[in-house]
Amino acid sequence: MPPTGSDLADDGLIPVHPAVDGGRVGLRELMVRAHELTDVDVPIPPAAAGLWRVLTVLAARVTGLDRQEDGADEWFDRRDDILDRGTFDADAVHEYFNRFPGRFDLFDSERPWLQDPRLATECDSESGINKLAMERPAGQNQVWLDHHHDGQAGPLDLTTALFHLLAQLYYGPSGRCTARRVNGRKEANMTAGPLRRVVSFHPLGRNLFESLVISIPFLGRREGDDLAPWEYDELPDPLGVPPMPGGVAGVLTGRFRHALLLVPSADRTEVVNAYLTWAWRNPHPEVRDPYLIYQANKEGDFYTRRADASRALWRDVDALLLEDVGVRGGRSARPDAFGAGIEMLPFDVRAALRVRAYGFHQDGQTRDQQWFAATTPAVLGTLFGDAETAGALSRARDAAERTEWHLQRALRNAWIAVNDPSNGSGRLVRREADIAPGPWPDAAAGAYWPRAEAIFWRRVRRRDFDHAAREFVRLAADVFDEVTGHAGHRPRVKRALERARGFIFRALNETTPRDGS
């Protein structure tokens, strides 16, 4: 059923599970009935990552868990009381939304939600509906996820437009944009959204109420503004200095680099065009997002771990459980939302905990490759605070990655030997770099990683990580045999494969994965 209005607070714009009232609810009903719902149904992962941040801010506001100046112990006690109650207070929900009439309407004339109405007069032109929709190509770009183009730019229903508004604000590109003139200064470029090319991790409970409460991060006392964009009395000065994000609302919803304005159809039931341009000329102060893993470079500086569509969620689980777990031997910092905030949860809540990841594999500018979402089974919660078992889990993940690197190298060695024989001299006729990798590495990765994941989760459920490395090596040897099985049966080929296969077993003698794993 299509949405019946544009007010996000009260009109049915957000799909939920289980489906109620035609499958969609407004924010007010979502919060009041969160204990009856299990999830939100957002098919666009970058939009889902943004919506979870917005919902977390609302949860913090109506519970008072945005007040964190009295310290962690007092805050955890208040959170436990709220979890025990099991629902958001309906009066607090209504009081909050009643404070901001019109501020949640996508088409409000003065303060459309998360938009800037000034763009209608400050921009040279509209940007086009295809510029708003992230899966559509705009301009001369090639088709990506659907077959819209500038000559076929159909409108978006309000729910879909809402999702792409969120996706652009959090994951939008840098580079050229629609020109905007402010106080005589005209600029036509912008910087990337705060979540561009990252993977975002979120704790999930047994229902939506529980998920939102346990998602609220404890950030402690911070200087700066703790306001969401819809809570400010005035629109910001685009040429000014962005405010320091000081609390939950500021950190989660106060770092947008893009300004947008949706253009409704005549009957206000669809979005037919949009403006998309820069929001600020000055940079935002640096703050850590509480749902991201931070990875250290060789100089010791931390950066957000990049989204990689080829990297399954289970390979990052240990970086949520433990501090200082990196890839390729590097250091990492786990998300703030997965520290003491999870370890201090009541046991029944922690035992049911799952983790969901939303990622968008992109470059830092305009190229989008693939978005993805994944959810763990409810087997991790009791590992938070159990450093010994979590450490064993981490070593198992390390063994899986180390073994896969050896498998890839073994296949590379085999391909070179088979395709450029040296007749037993031990010298290659051609340089190794001149020989293409061949089909075996990709085929092996496709076979190895899903089966390695099954091994990993089986061992997590049993809390048994003894000799995990040996099981991964056996798997790699089997995969090697499978992908090279049609290489031929001539004695020279068989000898080359057997020599290369032996390299896999060296993984048992190493303790950290090699560069490039």
C-alpha positions as CSV (number, residue, x, y, z in Angstrom):
1,M,0.0,0.0,0.0
2,P,1.5,3.4,-1.0
3,P,2.0,6.0,1.7
4,T,-1.0,8.3,2.3
5,G,0.9,11.5,3.4
6,S,4.3,13.1,3.7
7,D,4.5,13.5,7.5
8,L,7.1,11.1,8.7
9,A,5.8,11.4,12.3
10,D,2.2,10.3,11.6
11,D,1.9,9.0,8.1
12,G,2.7,5.4,7.1
13,L,6.1,5.8,5.5
14,I,8.2,3.2,7.3
15,P,7.9,-0.6,6.5
16,V,8.1,-2.7,9.6
17,H,8.0,-6.4,10.7
18,P,5.5,-7.8,11.5
19,A,3.5,-5.9,9.0
20,V,0.8,-3.6,10.6
21,D,-1.6,-1.1,9.1
22,G,-0.8,-2.0,5.6
23,G,2.8,-2.8,6.4
24,R,4.0,0.8,7.2
25,V,3.8,3.1,10.1
26,G,4.9,6.6,11.1
27,L,7.6,7.4,13.6
28,R,5.2,8.1,16.4
29,E,3.4,4.7,16.0
30,L,6.8,2.9,15.5
31,M,8.1,4.2,18.8
32,V,4.8,3.5,20.8
33,R,4.5,0.0,19.4
34,A,8.3,-0.8,19.2
35,H,7.9,-3.7,21.7
36,E,5.4,-5.3,19.3
37,L,7.7,-5.0,16.3
38,T,10.7,-7.1,15.5
39,D,12.4,-4.9,12.8
40,V,12.2,-2.2,10.2
41,D,12.1,-3.3,6.6
42,V,14.5,-1.2,4.6
43,P,15.7,-2.9,1.4
44,I,18.5,-0.3,0.8
45,P,21.4,-1.0,3.3
46,P,22.9,2.6,3.3
47,A,19.4,4.0,4.0
48,A,18.9,1.4,6.8
49,A,22.2,2.4,8.4
50,G,20.9,6.0,8.4
51,L,17.4,5.2,9.7
52,W,18.8,3.2,12.6
53,R,20.8,6.2,13.6
54,V,17.7,8.4,13.5
55,L,15.6,5.9,15.4
56,T,18.4,5.6,18.0
57,V,18.3,9.4,18.5
58,L,14.6,9.3,19.0
59,A,14.9,6.4,21.5
60,A,17.6,8.4,23.4
61,R,15.3,11.4,23.6
62,V,12.1,9.7,24.8
63,T,14.0,7.5,27.4
64,G,16.3,10.3,28.7
65,L,19.3,8.1,27.9
66,D,20.7,11.1,26.0
67,R,21.5,12.6,29.5
68,Q,24.9,11.1,30.3
69,E,26.6,13.6,32.4
70,D,26.3,11.6,35.7
71,G,28.6,8.8,34.6
72,A,28.4,5.3,33.3
73,D,27.2,3.5,36.3
74,E,24.2,5.7,36.8
75,W,23.4,5.6,33.1
76,F,23.6,1.8,33.0
77,D,21.2,1.6,36.0
78,R,18.7,3.8,34.2
79,R,19.0,1.7,31.0
80,D,18.3,-1.5,33.0
81,D,15.2,0.1,34.4
82,I,14.0,1.0,30.9
83,L,14.7,-2.5,29.6
84,D,12.8,-4.0,32.5
85,R,9.8,-1.8,31.7
86,G,9.8,-3.2,28.1
87,T,8.2,-0.3,26.3
88,F,8.8,3.3,25.4
89,D,6.6,5.6,27.5
90,A,3.8,6.7,25.1
91,D,3.4,10.1,26.8
92,A,7.0,10.8,26.3
93,V,6.8,9.8,22.6
94,H,3.8,12.0,22.0
95,E,5.4,14.9,23.9
96,Y,8.5,14.7,21.8
97,F,6.8,14.7,18.4
98,N,4.3,17.4,19.5
99,R,7.3,19.7,20.2
100,F,8.2,19.8,16.5
101,P,5.1,20.4,14.5
102,G,5.8,20.1,10.8
103,R,9.5,19.3,11.3
104,F,9.0,15.6,10.3
105,D,7.1,16.5,7.1
106,L,9.1,15.8,3.9
107,F,7.3,18.7,2.1
108,D,7.0,21.3,4.9
109,S,7.4,24.7,3.4
110,E,9.7,26.1,6.1
111,R,11.5,23.1,7.6
112,P,11.2,19.9,5.5
113,W,12.7,17.0,7.3
114,L,16.5,16.7,6.9
115,Q,16.3,19.2,4.0
116,D,17.1,22.8,3.2
117,P,14.2,24.8,1.6
118,R,16.6,27.5,0.6
119,L,18.0,25.4,-2.2
120,A,14.9,26.2,-4.4
121,T,16.3,29.8,-4.7
122,E,20.0,29.3,-4.1
123,C,20.7,26.5,-6.7
124,D,21.0,27.2,-10.4
125,S,18.8,24.3,-11.3
126,E,17.3,21.1,-10.0
127,S,19.6,18.1,-9.9
128,G,17.2,15.5,-11.3
129,I,15.4,12.6,-9.7
130,N,18.1,10.1,-10.9
131,K,20.7,12.1,-8.9
132,L,18.7,11.4,-5.8
133,A,18.2,7.7,-6.4
134,M,21.5,5.9,-5.6
135,E,20.8,2.9,-7.8
136,R,20.0,5.0,-10.8
137,P,22.6,6.3,-13.2
138,A,22.7,10.1,-13.7
139,G,24.1,12.1,-16.6
140,Q,26.4,9.9,-18.8
141,N,27.0,7.2,-16.2
142,Q,26.3,3.6,-17.0
143,V,23.3,1.7,-15.7
144,W,24.0,0.1,-12.3
145,L,21.0,-1.6,-10.5
146,D,18.1,-0.6,-12.8
147,H,17.4,0.7,-16.2
148,H,16.4,4.3,-15.5
149,H,18.4,7.0,-17.3
150,D,18.0,10.7,-17.9
151,G,15.6,10.0,-20.7
152,Q,13.5,7.8,-18.4
153,A,13.5,9.4,-15.0
154,G,10.3,8.2,-13.3
155,P,9.1,9.5,-10.0
156,L,9.8,7.9,-6.6
157,D,7.1,7.0,-4.1
158,L,7.5,8.8,-0.7
159,T,9.0,5.8,1.1
160,T,11.6,5.2,-1.6
161,A,12.4,8.9,-1.7
162,L,12.8,8.9,2.1
163,F,15.3,6.0,1.8
164,H,17.4,7.7,-0.8
165,L,17.3,11.0,1.1
166,L,18.9,9.1,4.1
167,A,21.3,7.2,1.9
168,Q,22.6,10.4,0.2
169,L,23.0,12.2,3.5
170,Y,25.1,9.4,5.1
171,Y,26.8,7.8,2.0
172,G,26.7,10.5,-0.6
173,P,29.6,11.2,-3.0
174,S,32.2,13.9,-3.2
175,G,33.0,16.0,-6.2
176,R,30.9,18.0,-8.6
177,C,27.3,18.9,-7.7
178,T,24.6,21.3,-8.6
179,A,25.9,24.9,-8.1
180,R,24.7,26.7,-5.0
181,R,25.1,30.5,-4.4
182,V,25.1,31.7,-0.7
183,N,25.7,35.4,0.1
184,G,27.3,35.9,-3.3
185,R,29.6,32.9,-3.1
186,K,28.9,30.2,-5.7
187,E,30.3,26.7,-5.4
188,A,29.6,23.5,-7.2
189,N,31.5,20.8,-5.3
190,M,30.9,18.9,-2.1
191,T,32.7,16.5,0.2
192,A,31.6,12.9,1.0
193,G,29.0,11.9,3.5
194,P,30.1,10.8,7.0
195,L,29.6,7.0,6.3
196,R,30.9,6.8,2.8
197,R,32.6,3.5,2.0
198,V,32.3,2.1,5.5
199,V,30.5,-0.8,7.1
200,S,28.3,-0.1,10.1
201,F,27.6,-2.5,12.9
202,H,24.4,-2.5,15.0
203,P,23.3,-4.6,18.0
204,L,19.9,-6.3,17.7
205,G,17.6,-7.4,20.5
206,R,14.5,-9.6,20.6
207,N,12.2,-6.8,19.4
208,L,12.6,-3.3,18.0
209,F,12.2,-1.6,21.4
210,E,15.1,-3.7,22.8
211,S,17.2,-3.1,19.7
212,L,16.9,0.7,19.9
213,V,17.6,0.9,23.6
214,I,20.7,-1.2,23.4
215,S,21.8,0.7,20.4
216,I,22.1,4.0,22.4
217,P,25.8,4.5,22.9
218,F,27.2,5.9,26.2
219,L,29.4,8.7,25.0
220,G,29.9,10.4,28.4
221,R,30.1,14.2,29.0
222,R,31.1,15.9,25.7
223,E,31.5,19.5,24.7
224,G,29.4,20.7,21.7
225,D,25.8,20.6,20.4
226,D,23.6,17.6,21.2
227,L,20.9,18.5,18.7
228,A,19.4,16.8,15.6
229,P,18.9,18.9,12.5
230,W,15.1,19.1,13.0
231,E,15.7,20.3,16.6
232,Y,17.5,23.5,15.8
233,D,15.5,26.7,15.8
234,E,17.2,28.1,12.7
235,L,18.7,26.6,9.6
236,P,22.5,26.7,9.7
237,D,24.8,29.1,7.9
238,P,26.4,27.1,5.1
239,L,29.5,29.4,5.1
240,G,29.9,29.1,8.9
241,V,31.7,26.6,11.0
242,P,29.8,23.4,11.6
243,P,29.0,22.8,15.3
244,M,30.9,20.3,17.3
245,P,28.8,17.2,17.6
246,G,28.5,16.9,21.4
247,G,26.1,14.1,22.3
248,V,24.1,11.2,20.8
249,A,22.1,13.4,18.4
250,G,25.0,15.4,17.3
251,V,27.2,12.4,16.6
252,L,24.6,10.4,14.9
253,T,22.7,13.0,12.9
254,G,24.9,16.2,13.0
255,R,27.6,15.6,10.4
256,F,25.9,15.7,7.1
257,R,27.9,17.2,4.2
258,H,25.1,17.3,1.6
259,A,22.1,19.5,1.3
260,L,19.0,18.2,-0.3
261,L,15.4,19.3,-1.2
262,L,12.7,17.0,-2.6
263,V,10.3,18.3,-5.2
264,P,6.8,16.8,-4.8
265,S,4.3,16.0,-7.5
266,A,1.3,18.2,-7.8
267,D,-0.7,15.9,-5.5
268,R,2.2,15.5,-3.1
269,T,2.1,11.7,-3.4
270,E,5.5,11.3,-5.2
271,V,8.9,12.9,-5.6
272,V,9.5,14.0,-9.2
273,N,12.8,15.9,-8.8
274,A,15.4,16.9,-6.2
275,Y,18.1,19.4,-5.5
276,L,21.4,17.9,-4.2
277,T,24.4,20.1,-3.4
278,W,26.9,21.1,-0.8
279,A,25.8,21.8,2.8
280,W,29.0,23.3,4.3
281,R,32.2,24.8,3.0
282,N,34.1,24.3,6.3
283,P,34.9,20.8,7.6
284,H,33.2,19.2,10.5
285,P,35.2,18.5,13.7
286,E,36.4,14.9,13.8
287,V,34.4,12.5,16.0
288,R,34.2,8.8,16.3
289,D,31.1,7.1,15.1
290,P,30.0,4.5,17.7
291,Y,29.0,1.9,15.2
292,L,32.2,1.7,13.1
293,I,35.4,-0.3,13.5
294,Y,38.5,1.9,13.4
295,Q,41.7,0.4,11.9
296,A,45.3,1.8,12.5
297,N,47.6,2.5,9.6
298,K,51.4,2.0,9.8
299,E,51.8,5.4,11.4
300,G,49.4,4.5,14.1
301,D,46.6,6.8,12.9
302,F,43.1,5.4,13.0
303,Y,40.7,5.3,10.1
304,T,37.3,3.7,9.5
305,R,37.5,0.1,8.3
306,R,36.3,0.1,4.7
307,A,33.3,-1.8,3.4
308,D,34.3,-4.8,1.3
309,A,31.5,-6.7,-0.5
310,S,33.8,-9.8,-0.7
311,R,34.4,-9.8,3.1
312,A,31.6,-11.7,5.1
313,L,30.4,-10.3,8.4
314,W,31.9,-13.2,10.5
315,R,35.4,-12.1,9.6
316,D,34.8,-8.9,11.6
317,V,33.1,-10.4,14.6
318,D,36.2,-10.6,16.8
319,A,36.8,-6.8,16.2
320,L,33.4,-6.2,17.9
321,L,34.3,-8.5,20.9
322,L,37.8,-7.3,21.5
323,E,39.9,-4.2,21.4
324,D,43.0,-4.1,19.2
325,V,42.1,-6.8,16.7
326,G,43.3,-5.9,13.3
327,V,43.5,-7.5,9.8
328,R,47.0,-8.4,8.5
329,G,48.4,-7.9,11.9
330,G,47.3,-4.3,12.3
331,R,45.6,-2.7,15.3
332,S,41.9,-1.8,15.6
333,A,39.4,-0.1,17.9
334,R,36.0,-1.7,18.3
335,P,32.9,0.4,18.0
336,D,31.9,2.3,21.1
337,A,28.5,0.8,21.0
338,F,30.0,-2.7,21.5
339,G,32.1,-2.0,24.5
340,A,30.9,-1.9,28.1
341,G,27.5,-1.0,26.8
342,I,27.0,-4.6,25.7
343,E,29.0,-6.2,28.5
344,M,26.7,-4.5,31.1
345,L,23.4,-5.7,29.6
346,P,21.2,-8.1,31.6
347,F,22.1,-11.7,30.8
348,D,18.8,-12.5,29.1
349,V,19.2,-9.5,26.7
350,R,22.8,-10.3,26.1
351,A,22.2,-14.0,25.4
352,A,19.7,-13.1,22.6
353,L,22.0,-10.5,21.1
354,R,22.6,-10.5,17.3
355,V,24.7,-8.1,15.2
356,R,23.7,-6.6,11.9
357,A,26.1,-5.0,9.4
358,Y,25.2,-2.5,6.7
359,G,27.9,-1.8,4.2
360,F,28.4,0.1,0.9
361,H,31.4,-0.8,-1.1
362,Q,32.4,2.5,-2.7
363,D,35.4,4.6,-3.5
364,G,35.8,8.0,-1.8
365,Q,34.3,10.0,-4.7
366,T,31.5,8.8,-7.0
367,R,32.0,5.2,-7.8
368,D,29.5,2.8,-6.1
369,Q,30.1,-0.9,-6.4
370,Q,27.8,-2.9,-4.1
371,W,25.8,-2.5,-0.9
372,F,25.1,-5.3,1.4
373,A,23.6,-6.3,4.8
374,A,24.2,-9.3,7.0
375,T,23.0,-10.5,10.5
376,T,24.8,-12.9,12.8
377,P,23.0,-15.7,14.7
378,A,22.2,-15.1,18.4
379,V,25.4,-16.8,19.7
380,L,27.7,-13.9,20.4
381,G,26.2,-12.0,23.3
382,T,27.7,-14.0,26.1
383,L,31.1,-13.7,24.6
384,F,31.2,-10.0,25.4
385,G,33.4,-9.7,28.5
386,D,34.7,-13.3,28.1
387,A,38.1,-12.4,26.8
388,E,39.5,-15.9,26.8
389,T,36.8,-17.4,24.6
390,A,36.7,-14.3,22.4
391,G,40.4,-14.6,22.0
392,A,40.1,-18.2,20.8
393,L,37.4,-17.1,18.4
394,S,39.7,-14.4,17.1
395,R,42.5,-16.9,16.5
396,A,40.1,-19.1,14.6
397,R,39.2,-16.2,12.3
398,D,42.9,-15.5,11.9
399,A,43.6,-19.1,11.0
400,A,40.8,-19.0,8.4
401,E,42.3,-15.9,6.7
402,R,45.9,-17.1,6.9
403,T,44.9,-20.4,5.3
404,E,43.0,-18.7,2.5
405,W,46.1,-16.6,1.7
406,H,48.1,-19.8,1.5
407,L,45.5,-21.4,-0.7
408,Q,45.5,-18.5,-3.1
409,R,49.3,-18.5,-3.3
410,A,49.4,-22.3,-3.8
411,L,46.9,-21.9,-6.7
412,R,49.0,-19.1,-8.2
413,N,52.1,-21.2,-8.0
414,A,50.3,-24.1,-9.6
415,W,48.9,-22.0,-12.4
416,I,52.4,-20.6,-13.2
417,A,54.0,-24.1,-13.2
418,V,51.3,-25.6,-15.4
419,N,51.3,-22.7,-17.9
420,D,55.0,-21.9,-18.0
421,P,56.9,-25.1,-17.5
422,S,60.7,-24.8,-17.0
423,N,61.3,-28.5,-17.9
424,G,62.6,-29.2,-14.4
425,S,65.2,-26.5,-14.5
426,G,63.5,-24.5,-11.7
427,R,63.6,-21.4,-13.9
428,L,60.5,-19.8,-15.4
429,V,60.5,-19.3,-19.2
430,R,58.5,-16.1,-18.6
431,R,58.3,-13.6,-15.8
432,E,55.7,-14.5,-13.1
433,A,54.2,-11.0,-13.5
434,D,53.5,-11.7,-17.2
435,I,51.3,-14.7,-16.4
436,A,47.6,-13.9,-15.8
437,P,46.2,-15.3,-12.4
438,G,43.9,-17.6,-14.3
439,P,40.4,-18.8,-13.1
440,W,41.5,-20.8,-10.0
441,P,41.8,-18.1,-7.4
442,D,38.3,-16.7,-7.8
443,A,36.8,-20.2,-8.0
444,A,38.6,-21.2,-4.8
445,A,37.5,-18.1,-2.9
446,G,33.9,-18.8,-3.9
447,A,34.2,-22.3,-2.6
448,Y,36.3,-21.7,0.5
449,W,34.7,-18.8,2.3
450,P,31.1,-20.1,2.6
451,R,32.4,-23.4,4.0
452,A,34.9,-21.7,6.2
453,E,32.0,-19.6,7.6
454,A,30.0,-22.7,8.4
455,I,33.0,-24.2,10.3
456,F,33.4,-20.9,12.2
457,W,29.8,-20.6,13.3
458,R,29.7,-24.3,14.3
459,R,32.7,-23.8,16.5
460,V,31.2,-20.6,18.0
461,R,28.0,-22.4,18.9
462,R,30.0,-25.2,20.6
463,R,32.6,-22.9,22.1
464,D,35.2,-25.3,20.7
465,F,38.1,-23.7,18.9
466,D,40.7,-26.4,19.4
467,H,42.6,-27.3,16.3
468,A,40.5,-24.9,14.2
469,A,43.5,-24.2,12.0
470,R,43.8,-27.8,11.0
471,E,40.2,-27.9,9.9
472,F,40.6,-24.8,7.7
473,V,43.8,-26.3,6.2
474,R,41.9,-29.5,5.4
475,L,39.2,-27.4,3.8
476,A,41.7,-25.5,1.7
477,A,43.3,-28.7,0.5
478,D,39.9,-30.0,-0.6
479,V,39.1,-26.8,-2.4
480,F,42.5,-26.9,-4.1
481,D,41.8,-30.4,-5.4
482,E,38.3,-29.3,-6.6
483,V,39.4,-26.3,-8.6
484,T,42.4,-28.0,-10.2
485,G,40.8,-31.3,-10.8
486,H,40.4,-30.7,-14.6
487,A,43.9,-29.4,-15.1
488,G,45.0,-32.6,-16.7
489,H,46.6,-36.0,-15.8
490,R,50.0,-35.7,-17.5
491,P,52.8,-36.6,-15.0
492,R,54.3,-33.1,-15.3
493,V,51.0,-31.4,-14.4
494,K,50.3,-33.7,-11.5
495,R,53.8,-33.1,-10.1
496,A,53.4,-29.4,-10.4
497,L,50.0,-29.5,-8.6
498,E,51.3,-31.7,-5.8
499,R,54.3,-29.4,-5.2
500,A,52.0,-26.3,-5.1
501,R,49.4,-28.0,-2.9
502,G,52.0,-28.5,-0.2
503,F,52.3,-24.8,0.3
504,I,48.8,-24.7,1.9
505,F,50.1,-26.7,4.9
506,R,52.6,-24.0,5.7
507,A,49.7,-22.1,7.2
508,L,49.9,-24.3,10.3
509,N,53.4,-22.9,11.0
510,E,52.5,-19.2,10.9
511,T,50.7,-17.1,13.5
512,T,49.6,-14.0,11.6
513,P,48.1,-13.6,8.1
514,R,50.3,-12.2,5.4
515,D,49.9,-8.8,3.7
516,G,47.2,-9.2,1.0
517,S,45.1,-11.8,2.9
